[in-house]
């Protein structure tokens, strides 16, 4: 006998957990399914923490979504009774000729956001942990900080469960097909009949992205944690999270370097743009080689002399990347009440709470007051495309 519910959430990681919480909070019956355990160790939110920023180089069109997400992170903190978003400020360090500098400043100015621009000795005094070159500029986003990603997903799942949501882990969703006035979601263990469906499979969304006309590149990334030589200086509670970009030096392997303090008070999570070869799935997590750490060691030696340049902890996580680095988010063309959220290309978690709320609005009301049209999931298919079913694996 098939299970029945109001909404099936396929994939209950970063966005799916938040959508489940928001749907359950609206009194909707929810069943969430996931190919891993719930919560699980191989999802895109793995690795302890994620940066939160409001002044966003990717564009000011994200600002309303970021504001809504910030508010919802605070709401989830209240209902869960735990700190999830730590506001420390977020400092971005660019070479003055970096082409991303203009869009970053515009994102702040055009949206009326506060930020502080420093260079030279002023920047060196304010950010003594960093090597600031004469050609560098710093932009501080005072509302930036970091999210405890694993804790946040767990909190959303717990609240959704308290409100009546049901979760089924360790099963593979196979398809979504029309069934009467609603849909049937087939997994390798059961069939679930529902009026609406949210598809938020994270790095497992390759099949649904293919259905929507685009390839999802699953790229495992190396995460590293380094000890501080003097934790009292380097790991102070008000140390801003940081991003450093170096496209100007002609070395794409060093394009981005970022980091933040950790809960233990004596290490720093510092991560470079170091990716393993593309994989089809994280169901069998790939192994890494010691040479994969060379780039991040070089960054730490050059720019963070207060850290011991040998990592104490190494982990691998994977995001799903799309060619234009912009997600597929919205209703699937031809399938009223089926919303997809996929391909956030490494910058989705900070917005996950807002995305979950918007997904809930779209499946229940068919509309939302937050503009997400730039993530139109039909943009690779063309304006006349209409689907009647989706393969999910």
Buried (B, 14 or more C-beta within 10 A) or exposed (E): EEBEBBBBBBBBBBBBBBBBBBBBBBEBBBBBBBBBEBBBEBBBBBBBBBBBBBBBBBBBBBBBBBBBBBEBBEBBBEBBEBEBBBBBBBBBBBBEEBEBBEBBBBBBEEBEBEBBEBBBEEBBEBBEBBBBBEEBBBBBBBBBBBBBBBBBBBBBBBBBBEBEBBBBBEBBBBBBBBBEEBBBBBBEEBBBBBBBBBBBBBBBBBBBBEBBBBBBBBBBBBBBBBBBEEBEEBBEEEBBBBBBBBBBEEEEEBEBBBBBBBEEEBBBBBBBBBBBEBBEBBEEBEEBEEEBBEBBBBBBEEBBEBBBBEBEBBBBBBBBBBEEEBBBBBBBBBBBBBBBBBBBBBBBBBBBBBBBBBBBBBBBEEEBEBEBEBBBBBBBBEEEBEBEBBEBB
